[in-house]
Amino acid sequence: MSATETTPEPTASAPAHHGPSPREYVQIALALAVLTALEISTYVVDFGPLAIPMLIGLMTIKFVMVANFFMHLKFDNAMYSRMLYGGLGLAISLYAVTLTVMLFASAPAL
């Protein structure tokens, strides 16, 4: 291609490249596998009081990676991301409230 030629505009029959390359998909899958291995390690290694915050953090990171790349939210309208991440925030908040209530409900009475 010479310097004077331009790249053709995407048409209905040939859409623009939208999303990660196959190599990036493999890298993302490997990263998700490592994060999943860390989550599974909490059953073998005792992390003590750090186990639940670590699991919530790993879950959030995995959720964002899957939503951004496999669901293509990174390349879509920002409204979709706000809706999905708002739901994630509500789910984590509900889990935190439930966990707190269960913690106090199981505490011995004074």
DSSP file (Angstrom, degrees, kcal/mol; ACC not computed):
  #  RESIDUE AA STRUCTURE BP1 BP2  ACC     N-H-->O    O-->H-N    N-H-->O    O-->H-N    TCO  KAPPA ALPHA  PHI   PSI    X-CA   Y-CA   Z-CA
    1    1 A M              0   0    0      0, 0.0     2,-0.1     0, 0.0     6,-0.0   0.000 360.0 360.0 360.0 129.5    0.0    0.0    0.0
    2    2 A S    >   -     0   0    0      1,-0.1     3,-0.8     4,-0.1     0, 0.0  -0.322 360.0-104.8 -83.7 170.6    1.5    3.3   -1.0
    3    3 A A  T 3  S+     0   0    0      1,-0.2    -1,-0.1    -2,-0.1     0, 0.0   0.755 118.7  55.2 -67.3 -24.8    1.5    6.5    1.2
    4    4 A T  T 3  S+     0   0    0      2,-0.1    -1,-0.2     0, 0.0     2,-0.2   0.682  90.1  89.7 -84.4 -17.0   -1.3    8.0   -0.9
    5    5 A E    <   -     0   0    0     -3,-0.8     2,-0.3     1,-0.0     0, 0.0  -0.531  65.4-150.9 -80.1 146.7   -3.7    5.1   -0.6
    6    6 A T        -     0   0    0     -2,-0.2    -4,-0.1     3,-0.0    -2,-0.1  -0.787  24.0-100.8-112.5 159.2   -6.1    5.2    2.4
    7    7 A T        -     0   0    0     -2,-0.3     2,-0.0     1,-0.1    -1,-0.0  -0.575  47.7-104.5 -75.9 141.5   -7.6    2.3    4.2
    8    8 A P        -     0   0    0      0, 0.0    -1,-0.1     0, 0.0     3,-0.1  -0.348  33.6-111.7 -67.6 146.4  -11.2    1.6    3.1
    9    9 A E        -     0   0    0      1,-0.1     2,-0.1    -3,-0.1     5,-0.1  -0.478  39.8 -98.0 -73.0 146.4  -14.0    2.6    5.4
   10   10 A P        -     0   0    0      0, 0.0     2,-0.2     0, 0.0    -1,-0.1  -0.423  45.1-167.6 -65.2 140.5  -16.0   -0.2    7.0
   11   11 A T        -     0   0    0      3,-1.2     3,-0.2    -2,-0.1     5,-0.0  -0.612  39.9 -91.7-117.5-179.6  -19.2   -1.0    5.2
   12   12 A A  S    S+     0   0    0      1,-0.2    -1,-0.0    -2,-0.2     0, 0.0   0.840 128.5  46.0 -64.0 -31.7  -22.2   -3.1    6.1
   13   13 A S  S    S+     0   0    0      1,-0.3    -1,-0.2     2,-0.0     0, 0.0   0.715 121.9  36.3 -84.5 -19.6  -20.6   -6.1    4.5
   14   14 A A  S    S-     0   0    0     -3,-0.2    -3,-1.2    -5,-0.1    -1,-0.3  -0.734  82.0-164.5-132.7  84.6  -17.2   -5.6    6.1
   15   15 A P        -     0   0    0      0, 0.0     3,-0.1     0, 0.0    -3,-0.1  -0.222  29.2 -95.3 -68.8 159.2  -17.5   -4.2    9.7
   16   16 A A        -     0   0    0      1,-0.1     2,-0.3    -6,-0.1    -7,-0.0  -0.305  50.9 -85.9 -68.5 156.5  -14.7   -2.6   11.6
   17   17 A H        -     0   0    0      1,-0.1     2,-0.5    -2,-0.0    -1,-0.1  -0.507  51.6-174.6 -65.5 125.6  -12.6   -4.8   13.9
   18   18 A H        +     0   0    0     -2,-0.3    57,-0.1     2,-0.1    -1,-0.1  -0.867  44.0   4.7-131.6  96.6  -14.5   -4.7   17.2
   19   19 A G  S    S-     0   0    0     -2,-0.5    50,-0.1    55,-0.0    51,-0.1  -0.656  93.9 -31.2 126.0 178.8  -12.8   -6.3   20.2
   20   20 A P        -     0   0    0      0, 0.0    -2,-0.1     0, 0.0    49,-0.0  -0.231  60.2-110.1 -69.4 158.6   -9.7   -8.1   21.3
   21   21 A S     >  -     0   0    0      1,-0.1     4,-2.1    -4,-0.1     3,-0.2  -0.388  35.6-101.5 -78.9 165.5   -7.5  -10.1   19.0
   22   22 A P  H  > S+     0   0    0      0, 0.0     4,-1.8     0, 0.0     5,-0.1   0.868 124.8  55.1 -57.1 -35.5   -7.3  -13.9   19.4
   23   23 A R  H  > S+     0   0    0      1,-0.2     4,-2.1     2,-0.2     5,-0.1   0.904 107.1  49.3 -63.9 -40.8   -4.0  -13.5   21.1
   24   24 A E  H  > S+     0   0    0      1,-0.2     4,-2.6     2,-0.2    -1,-0.2   0.871 106.8  56.0 -67.2 -35.6   -5.5  -11.1   23.6
   25   25 A Y  H  X S+     0   0    0     -4,-2.1     4,-2.4     2,-0.2    -1,-0.2   0.908 108.1  48.2 -60.8 -40.7   -8.3  -13.6   24.3
   26   26 A V  H  X S+     0   0    0     -4,-1.8     4,-2.3     2,-0.2    -2,-0.2   0.912 111.4  49.7 -66.0 -42.2   -5.8  -16.2   25.2
   27   27 A Q  H  X S+     0   0    0     -4,-2.1     4,-2.3     2,-0.2    -2,-0.2   0.904 112.1  48.1 -63.0 -41.3   -4.0  -13.8   27.5
   28   28 A I  H  X S+     0   0    0     -4,-2.6     4,-2.6     2,-0.2    -2,-0.2   0.914 110.7  51.2 -65.0 -42.5   -7.2  -12.9   29.2
   29   29 A A  H  X S+     0   0    0     -4,-2.4     4,-2.0     1,-0.2    -2,-0.2   0.892 110.3  49.3 -62.7 -39.2   -8.2  -16.5   29.6
   30   30 A L  H  X S+     0   0    0     -4,-2.3     4,-2.2     2,-0.2    -1,-0.2   0.910 110.7  49.9 -66.1 -41.7   -4.8  -17.3   31.2
   31   31 A A  H  X S+     0   0    0     -4,-2.3     4,-2.3     1,-0.2    -2,-0.2   0.912 111.1  49.4 -62.5 -41.9   -5.2  -14.3   33.6
   32   32 A L  H  X S+     0   0    0     -4,-2.6     4,-2.4     1,-0.2    -1,-0.2   0.871 108.9  53.3 -64.5 -36.2   -8.7  -15.6   34.5
   33   33 A A  H  X S+     0   0    0     -4,-2.0     4,-2.2     2,-0.2    -2,-0.2   0.904 109.2  48.5 -64.6 -41.1   -7.2  -19.1   35.1
   34   34 A V  H  X S+     0   0    0     -4,-2.2     4,-2.0     2,-0.2    -2,-0.2   0.920 112.2  48.5 -65.5 -43.2   -4.6  -17.7   37.5
   35   35 A L  H  X S+     0   0    0     -4,-2.3     4,-2.0     1,-0.2    -2,-0.2   0.892 111.1  50.7 -64.2 -38.3   -7.2  -15.7   39.4
   36   36 A T  H  X S+     0   0    0     -4,-2.4     4,-2.5     2,-0.2    -1,-0.2   0.894 107.5  53.3 -65.1 -39.3   -9.4  -18.8   39.6
   37   37 A A  H  X S+     0   0    0     -4,-2.2     4,-1.8     1,-0.2    -2,-0.2   0.889 107.8  51.4 -62.3 -38.4   -6.5  -20.8   40.9
   38   38 A L  H  X S+     0   0    0     -4,-2.0     4,-0.6     2,-0.2    -1,-0.2   0.902 109.9  49.7 -64.1 -40.1   -6.0  -18.1   43.6
   39   39 A E  H >< S+     0   0    0     -4,-2.0     3,-1.2     1,-0.2     4,-0.2   0.922 111.1  48.3 -63.8 -43.0   -9.7  -18.4   44.5
   40   40 A I  H >< S+     0   0    0     -4,-2.5     3,-1.8     1,-0.3     4,-0.5   0.819 100.1  67.5 -67.2 -29.8   -9.5  -22.2   44.8
   41   41 A S  H >X S+     0   0    0     -4,-1.8     4,-3.2     1,-0.3     3,-0.9   0.715  83.0  74.3 -65.0 -18.4   -6.3  -21.9   46.9
   42   42 A T  T << S+     0   0    0     -3,-1.2     5,-0.3    -4,-0.6    -1,-0.3   0.722  92.2  55.9 -67.6 -17.8   -8.5  -20.4   49.7
   43   43 A Y  T <4 S+     0   0    0     -3,-1.8    -1,-0.2    -4,-0.2    -2,-0.2   0.717 117.4  33.5 -81.9 -21.2   -9.8  -23.9   50.3
   44   44 A V  T <4 S+     0   0    0     -3,-0.9     2,-0.4    -4,-0.5    -2,-0.2   0.834 117.2  51.3-100.0 -43.6   -6.3  -25.3   50.8
   45   45 A V  S  < S-     0   0    0     -4,-3.2     2,-0.8     3,-0.0    -1,-0.2  -0.819  81.4-128.7-101.3 134.8   -4.4  -22.4   52.4
   46   46 A D        +     0   0    0     -2,-0.4    -3,-0.1     1,-0.2    -4,-0.1  -0.737  28.2 174.3 -85.7 109.8   -5.9  -20.7   55.5
   47   47 A F    >   -     0   0    0     -2,-0.8     3,-1.6     1,-0.3    -1,-0.2   0.445  26.9-155.9 -92.7  -1.9   -5.9  -17.0   54.8
   48   48 A G  G >   -     0   0    0      1,-0.3     3,-1.5     2,-0.2     4,-0.3  -0.368  67.5  -6.3  64.8-135.1   -7.7  -16.2   58.1
   49   49 A P  G 3  S+     0   0    0      0, 0.0    -1,-0.3     0, 0.0     3,-0.2   0.611 130.5  66.0 -72.0  -9.0   -9.7  -13.0   58.1
   50   50 A L  G <> S+     0   0    0     -3,-1.6     4,-2.2     1,-0.2     5,-0.2   0.581  78.9  84.9 -85.0  -8.5   -8.3  -12.0   54.7
   51   51 A A  H <> S+     0   0    0     -3,-1.5     4,-2.5     2,-0.2     5,-0.2   0.934  90.5  43.3 -61.9 -50.0  -10.1  -14.9   52.9
   52   52 A I  H  > S+     0   0    0     -4,-0.3     4,-2.5     2,-0.2     5,-0.2   0.939 115.9  45.8 -68.4 -47.2  -13.4  -13.2   52.3
   53   53 A P  H  > S+     0   0    0      0, 0.0     4,-2.4     0, 0.0    -1,-0.2   0.895 114.2  51.0 -61.2 -35.8  -12.1   -9.7   51.3
   54   54 A M  H  X S+     0   0    0     -4,-2.2     4,-2.7     2,-0.2    -2,-0.2   0.925 110.7  48.0 -65.2 -43.1   -9.6  -11.5   49.0
   55   55 A L  H  X S+     0   0    0     -4,-2.5     4,-2.5    -5,-0.2    -1,-0.2   0.898 111.9  49.3 -64.6 -40.3  -12.4  -13.6   47.4
   56   56 A I  H  X S+     0   0    0     -4,-2.5     4,-2.2     2,-0.2    -1,-0.2   0.914 112.6  48.2 -65.3 -41.7  -14.6  -10.5   46.9
   57   57 A G  H  X S+     0   0    0     -4,-2.4     4,-2.4    -5,-0.2    -2,-0.2   0.928 113.1  46.6 -63.6 -45.6  -11.7   -8.6   45.3
   58   58 A L  H  X S+     0   0    0     -4,-2.7     4,-2.5     1,-0.2     5,-0.2   0.895 111.9  51.9 -64.1 -39.4  -10.8  -11.5   43.0
   59   59 A M  H  X S+     0   0    0     -4,-2.5     4,-2.4    -5,-0.2    -1,-0.2   0.908 110.3  48.5 -61.9 -42.2  -14.5  -11.9   42.1
   60   60 A T  H  X S+     0   0    0     -4,-2.2     4,-2.5     2,-0.2    -2,-0.2   0.919 111.2  49.3 -65.6 -44.3  -14.7   -8.3   41.2
   61   61 A I  H  X S+     0   0    0     -4,-2.4     4,-2.3     1,-0.2    -2,-0.2   0.926 113.4  46.7 -61.2 -45.2  -11.6   -8.3   39.0
   62   62 A K  H  X S+     0   0    0     -4,-2.5     4,-2.6     2,-0.2     5,-0.2   0.904 111.1  52.3 -64.3 -41.1  -12.8  -11.4   37.2
   63   63 A F  H  X S+     0   0    0     -4,-2.4     4,-2.7     1,-0.2     5,-0.2   0.930 111.2  46.6 -60.2 -46.8  -16.3   -9.9   36.7
   64   64 A V  H  X S+     0   0    0     -4,-2.5     4,-2.7     2,-0.2     5,-0.2   0.903 112.8  49.7 -64.6 -41.7  -14.8   -6.7   35.2
   65   65 A M  H  X>S+     0   0    0     -4,-2.3     4,-2.3    -5,-0.2     5,-0.6   0.934 114.1  44.2 -63.5 -45.6  -12.4   -8.6   32.9
   66   66 A V  I  X>S+     0   0    0     -4,-2.6     5,-1.7     1,-0.2     4,-1.0   0.927 116.1  47.2 -65.8 -43.8  -15.2  -10.9   31.6
   67   67 A A  I  <5S+     0   0    0     -4,-2.7     6,-2.1    -5,-0.2     7,-0.3   0.918 115.5  45.4 -64.5 -42.9  -17.6   -8.0   31.1
   68   68 A N  I  <5S+     0   0    0     -4,-2.7     6,-1.7    -5,-0.2     7,-0.4   0.919 129.2  18.5 -67.7 -44.1  -15.1   -5.8   29.4
   69   69 A F  I  <5S+     0   0    0     -4,-2.3    -3,-0.2    -5,-0.2    -2,-0.2   0.904 129.5  37.1-100.9 -47.7  -13.6   -8.3   27.0
   70   70 A F  I  <<S+     0   0    0     -4,-1.0    -3,-0.2    -5,-0.6    -4,-0.1   0.815 127.2  37.7 -79.8 -28.6  -15.9  -11.3   26.5
   71   71 A M  S   <S-     0   0    0     -5,-1.7    -1,-0.2    -4,-0.2    -4,-0.1   0.419 106.2-130.9 -97.1  -0.1  -19.1   -9.2   26.7
   72   72 A H    >   +     0   0    0     -6,-0.3     3,-0.9     1,-0.1     4,-0.4   0.726  60.1 141.4  60.8  27.6  -17.4   -6.4   24.7
   73   73 A L  G >   +     0   0    0     -6,-2.1     3,-0.8     1,-0.2    -5,-0.2   0.792  64.1  66.3 -68.3 -25.4  -18.5   -3.7   27.2
   74   74 A K  G 3  S+     0   0    0     -6,-1.7    -1,-0.2    -7,-0.3    -5,-0.1   0.796 109.3  37.6 -63.0 -26.4  -15.2   -2.0   26.8
   75   75 A F  G <  S+     0   0    0     -3,-0.9    -1,-0.2    -7,-0.4    -2,-0.2   0.391 108.9  76.8-107.6   1.5  -16.1   -1.3   23.2
   76   76 A D  S <  S-     0   0    0     -3,-0.8    -3,-0.0    -4,-0.4    -4,-0.0  -0.322  96.6 -54.8-102.9-174.7  -19.8   -0.5   23.7
   77   77 A N    >>  -     0   0    0      1,-0.1     3,-0.9    -2,-0.1     4,-0.9  -0.335  46.8-127.2 -60.4 139.5  -21.9    2.4   24.9
   78   78 A A  H 3> S+     0   0    0      1,-0.2     4,-2.3     2,-0.2     5,-0.2   0.736 103.5  71.5 -64.9 -23.1  -20.8    3.5   28.5
   79   79 A M  H 3> S+     0   0    0      1,-0.2     4,-2.2     2,-0.2    -1,-0.2   0.891  94.8  52.9 -61.1 -39.1  -24.4    3.3   29.6
   80   80 A Y  H <> S+     0   0    0     -3,-0.9     4,-2.3     1,-0.2    -1,-0.2   0.898 109.0  49.3 -63.6 -40.3  -24.3   -0.5   29.5
   81   81 A S  H  X S+     0   0    0     -4,-0.9     4,-3.0    -8,-0.2     5,-0.3   0.922 109.7  51.0 -64.6 -43.8  -21.1   -0.5   31.6
   82   82 A R  H  X S+     0   0    0     -4,-2.3     4,-2.0     1,-0.2    -2,-0.2   0.904 111.4  48.3 -61.4 -40.9  -22.7    1.7   34.2
   83   83 A M  H  X S+     0   0    0     -4,-2.2     4,-1.9     2,-0.2    -1,-0.2   0.932 115.2  43.7 -65.3 -45.0  -25.8   -0.5   34.4
   84   84 A L  H  X S+     0   0    0     -4,-2.3     4,-1.9     1,-0.2    -2,-0.2   0.920 116.7  45.1 -68.7 -43.4  -23.8   -3.7   34.8
   85   85 A Y  H  X S+     0   0    0     -4,-3.0     4,-2.3     2,-0.2    -1,-0.2   0.809 109.3  57.0 -72.4 -28.2  -21.3   -2.3   37.3
   86   86 A G  H  X S+     0   0    0     -4,-2.0     4,-2.3    -5,-0.3    -1,-0.2   0.911 107.2  49.0 -63.4 -42.1  -24.1   -0.7   39.2
   87   87 A G  H  X S+     0   0    0     -4,-1.9     4,-2.5     2,-0.2    -2,-0.2   0.886 109.3  52.2 -62.8 -39.3  -25.6   -4.1   39.6
   88   88 A L  H  X S+     0   0    0     -4,-1.9     4,-2.5     2,-0.2     5,-0.2   0.922 109.1  50.0 -62.2 -43.8  -22.3   -5.5   40.7
   89   89 A G  H  X S+     0   0    0     -4,-2.3     4,-2.3     1,-0.2    -2,-0.2   0.903 111.6  48.1 -61.8 -41.7  -22.1   -2.7   43.4
   90   90 A L  H  X S+     0   0    0     -4,-2.3     4,-2.7     2,-0.2    -1,-0.2   0.903 111.2  50.5 -65.5 -40.4  -25.6   -3.6   44.6
   91   91 A A  H  X S+     0   0    0     -4,-2.5     4,-2.3     2,-0.2    -2,-0.2   0.918 111.9  46.7 -64.6 -42.9  -24.8   -7.3   44.7
   92   92 A I  H  X S+     0   0    0     -4,-2.5     4,-2.5     2,-0.2    -1,-0.2   0.900 112.8  50.4 -66.0 -39.8  -21.6   -6.7   46.7
   93   93 A S  H  X S+     0   0    0     -4,-2.3     4,-2.5    -5,-0.2    -2,-0.2   0.924 110.8  48.5 -62.9 -44.5  -23.5   -4.3   49.1
   94   94 A L  H  X S+     0   0    0     -4,-2.7     4,-2.6     1,-0.2    -2,-0.2   0.909 111.9  49.6 -62.3 -41.8  -26.2   -6.9   49.6
   95   95 A Y  H  X S+     0   0    0     -4,-2.3     4,-2.8     2,-0.2    -2,-0.2   0.915 110.6  50.3 -62.5 -43.0  -23.6   -9.6   50.3
   96   96 A A  H  X S+     0   0    0     -4,-2.5     4,-2.3     2,-0.2    -2,-0.2   0.908 112.1  46.9 -63.8 -41.8  -21.8   -7.4   52.8
   97   97 A V  H  X S+     0   0    0     -4,-2.5     4,-2.6     2,-0.2    -1,-0.2   0.933 113.9  47.9 -64.9 -45.0  -25.0   -6.5   54.7
   98   98 A T  H  X S+     0   0    0     -4,-2.6     4,-2.6     1,-0.2    -2,-0.2   0.917 112.3  49.1 -62.1 -43.5  -26.1  -10.2   54.7
   99   99 A L  H  X S+     0   0    0     -4,-2.8     4,-2.0     1,-0.2    -1,-0.2   0.900 111.8  49.3 -63.0 -40.9  -22.6  -11.3   56.0
  100  100 A T  H  X S+     0   0    0     -4,-2.3     4,-2.2    -5,-0.2     5,-0.2   0.921 111.6  48.2 -64.6 -44.5  -22.7   -8.6   58.7
  101  101 A V  H  X S+     0   0    0     -4,-2.6     4,-2.4     1,-0.2    -2,-0.2   0.917 112.4  49.0 -62.7 -42.9  -26.2   -9.7   59.8
  102  102 A M  H  X S+     0   0    0     -4,-2.6     4,-1.5     1,-0.2    -1,-0.2   0.861 109.3  53.3 -65.6 -34.5  -25.2  -13.3   59.9
  103  103 A L  H  < S+     0   0    0     -4,-2.0     4,-0.4    -5,-0.2    -2,-0.2   0.928 114.4  40.0 -65.3 -45.3  -22.0  -12.5   61.9
  104  104 A F  H >< S+     0   0    0     -4,-2.2     3,-0.5     1,-0.2    -2,-0.2   0.819 112.3  56.2 -75.3 -29.7  -24.0  -10.6   64.6
  105  105 A A  H 3< S+     0   0    0     -4,-2.4    -1,-0.2     1,-0.2    -2,-0.2   0.812 109.8  46.1 -70.7 -29.0  -26.8  -13.1   64.6
  106  106 A S  T 3< S+     0   0    0     -4,-1.5    -1,-0.2    -5,-0.2    -2,-0.2   0.490  88.4 109.1 -92.4  -2.5  -24.4  -16.0   65.3
  107  107 A A  S <  S-     0   0    0     -3,-0.5     2,-0.1    -4,-0.4    -3,-0.0  -0.482  79.8-104.3 -72.4 142.8  -22.5  -14.0   68.1
  108  108 A P        -     0   0    0      0, 0.0     2,-0.1     0, 0.0    -1,-0.1  -0.377  37.8-107.9 -67.4 145.3  -23.1  -15.3   71.6
  109  109 A A              0   0    0      1,-0.1    -3,-0.0    -3,-0.1     0, 0.0  -0.441 360.0 360.0 -73.0 146.2  -25.4  -13.2   73.7
  110  110 A L              0   0    0     -2,-0.1    -1,-0.1     0, 0.0     0, 0.0   0.449 360.0 360.0 -83.8 360.0  -23.8  -11.2   76.6
